[in-house]
Amino acid sequence: TSIVQDKAKKVLALRVDPESPESFMLRPKRRRWVNERYTRWVKSQPCACCGKQADDPHHLIGHGQGGMGTKAHDLFVLPLCRTHHNELHADTVAFEEKYGSQLELIFRFIDRALAIGVLA
């Protein structure tokens, strides 16, 4: 793990604003968190299913994070090769039965990113 920590560069720091203007509104408009540096790093990681080079950062689907014409926040992404990304979009239920839920896979991936200092 020390080799990984030496080679991995910190990609981003998360900012915390407990008094954002939206936090005082009754019905705030949601802002999508976008971070191209993080998604670029995710794309450089091995596929979460097979370990081959990922082609895409897959954004979580089917759990209320996206919407019509929108994606989940860039934090909720998973590295997938083209084969597994296509498999997931073709049949989410079958994919999750075979590889585990997207939520669990993304949780483990975020945990790894935090543990190696990519997210700080």
C-alpha positions in Angstrom: 0.0 0.0 0.0 2.9 2.4 0.5 3.8 2.1 -3.2 0.2 3.1 -4.1 0.3 6.0 -1.6 3.6 7.2 -3.1 2.3 7.0 -6.6 -1.2 8.3 -6.0 -1.5 12.1 -6.0 -4.2 13.9 -4.1 -6.9 14.7 -6.6 -9.2 17.0 -4.7 -10.1 18.4 -1.3 -13.8 18.4 -0.4 -15.1 21.8 0.9 -17.6 21.8 3.7 -20.0 24.8 4.1 -22.4 24.2 6.9 -24.1 27.5 6.2 -24.5 27.4 2.4 -27.4 29.7 1.3 -29.4 26.6 0.1 -29.3 25.1 3.6 -31.6 27.9 4.8 -34.2 27.5 2.0 -37.3 25.4 2.3 -37.0 24.0 -1.3 -33.5 24.6 -2.5 -32.5 23.9 -6.1 -30.1 21.0 -6.1 -26.7 21.6 -7.4 -24.8 18.7 -9.1 -21.3 18.3 -7.7 -18.9 18.1 -10.7 -15.2 17.4 -10.5 -13.4 16.5 -13.8 -10.1 15.8 -12.0 -11.8 13.1 -9.8 -13.7 11.4 -12.7 -10.4 11.5 -14.8 -8.7 9.7 -11.9 -11.6 7.2 -11.6 -11.3 6.4 -15.3 -7.6 5.6 -14.7 -8.4 2.9 -12.1 -9.0 -0.8 -12.8 -12.6 -1.9 -13.5 -14.5 -2.7 -10.3 -15.7 -6.0 -11.8 -12.8 -7.6 -13.7 -9.7 -5.5 -12.8 -9.0 -4.6 -16.5 -8.4 -0.9 -17.4 -11.5 1.1 -16.9 -12.9 3.0 -19.9 -15.6 5.1 -18.1 -16.5 6.5 -14.7 -20.0 5.0 -14.3 -22.4 7.4 -12.5 -24.8 5.7 -10.1 -28.2 5.0 -11.6 -31.5 3.8 -10.2 -31.1 5.1 -6.7 -32.7 8.6 -6.9 -29.5 10.5 -7.6 -30.0 11.3 -11.2 -33.1 12.4 -13.0 -34.4 13.2 -16.4 -31.4 14.5 -18.3 -29.1 14.6 -15.2 -26.5 12.4 -13.7 -25.6 11.6 -10.1 -22.9 13.7 -8.4 -19.4 13.0 -9.7 -18.5 11.6 -6.3 -20.9 8.6 -6.9 -18.9 7.0 -9.7 -17.3 3.7 -10.3 -14.6 2.6 -12.7 -15.9 0.2 -15.3 -14.5 -1.3 -18.5 -16.6 -0.9 -21.6 -17.9 -4.5 -21.3 -19.2 -4.1 -17.7 -20.5 -0.6 -18.3 -22.6 -1.9 -21.2 -23.7 -4.9 -19.1 -24.8 -2.6 -16.3 -26.8 -0.3 -18.5 -28.4 -3.2 -20.4 -29.8 -4.8 -17.2 -29.1 -3.2 -13.9 -30.8 -5.9 -11.8 -28.9 -8.7 -13.4 -25.6 -6.7 -13.1 -26.2 -6.1 -9.4 -27.1 -9.8 -8.8 -23.9 -10.8 -10.4 -21.4 -8.2 -9.0 -23.2 -6.6 -6.0 -25.2 -3.4 -5.7 -23.8 -0.2 -7.2 -24.2 1.4 -3.7 -21.8 -1.2 -2.2 -19.3 -1.0 -5.0 -19.3 2.8 -4.9 -19.0 2.8 -1.1 -16.0 0.5 -1.3 -14.4 2.6 -4.1 -14.9 5.9 -2.2 -13.5 4.3 0.9 -10.4 3.3 -1.1 -10.0 6.8 -2.5 -10.2 8.2 1.0 -7.8 5.6 2.4 -5.1 6.3 -0.2 -5.4 10.1 0.0 -7.0 10.8 -3.3 -10.0 12.3 -1.5 -8.9 14.4 1.4 
